[in-house]
């Protein structure tokens, strides 16, 4: 699940199995360092099927439609799995960066996001529009969390 680099006290969080989508490149799901947990950008890919949630495809595999609300919920659910593996919860998140392919989706994504981050003192957030995202993702979210005292590094 995790790998410690003793020289700089970083712990990589990598989730095996079908609980979180496998990274599409050479990166970890998250890294613990200096009392913080840095989550890699999470997409809407279902860990069991490998397909992005909320997307309709034609016979050639091209996107015909998508539901940003469904994608947003899938992204945040993927984030929550990674946070849990790092010994954190969504309430430990202090900073969020959201990448949207279309800023016209802001209100719809925000309505779902607000249901998850509805606690006192929600994280700081930046939302930017990007020209493209991997796969059939229309949203990606990365985050930083404060490492919770619920677990210690010895429990990895």
Residue, then its C-alpha position, 0 to 999 in steps of 0.5 A: x500500500x505505501x512505500x517509505x523513502x527514509x531519506x526524506x520521510x515521504x510515504x507514497x500511497x498506492x492502492x492495490x486492487x479495485x478500490x481506486x483507479x490505477x494511475x495511468x502513469x508514473x505517479x502515486x495516488x498520494x504522497x504523505x510529507x511534512x504532515x500533509x497528504x498530497x492527492x494526485x489529480x483524480x478523475x471519474x474513472x471507475x476502478x472496477x471497469x476502467x471507464x469514466x462515469x457519466x459518459x455516453x459513447x458511440x460505437x467508435x468510442x467517441x463521447x456523445x454526451x456527459x453528465x458533469x454531476x455524475x463525473x463530479x461525484x465519481x471524482x470525489x468518491x475516488x478522492x475519498x478512497x485515497x484519503x482513507x488509505x492515507x489515514x484522512x477523511x474529506x474533512x482533513x482537506x485544506x486545499x482543492x484544485x479543480x480542472x474543468x474542460x468547460x467552465x459552463x459546467x461550473x454551476x452543475x459541478x459546484x452543486x455536487x461539490x457543495x454536498x460533499x464539502x458542506x462542513x464547517x471550514x471547507x477547504x480553499x478552492x481554485x477552479x480553472x478551465x483546461x483544454x483537455x484531460x486524460x481519457x473521457x474526463x471532463x473534470x479532475x480534482x487534486x487536493x492537499x489534506x492535513x495528516x490526521x492524528x487518527x493514524x500513524x505512519x506505522x499503520x501503513 
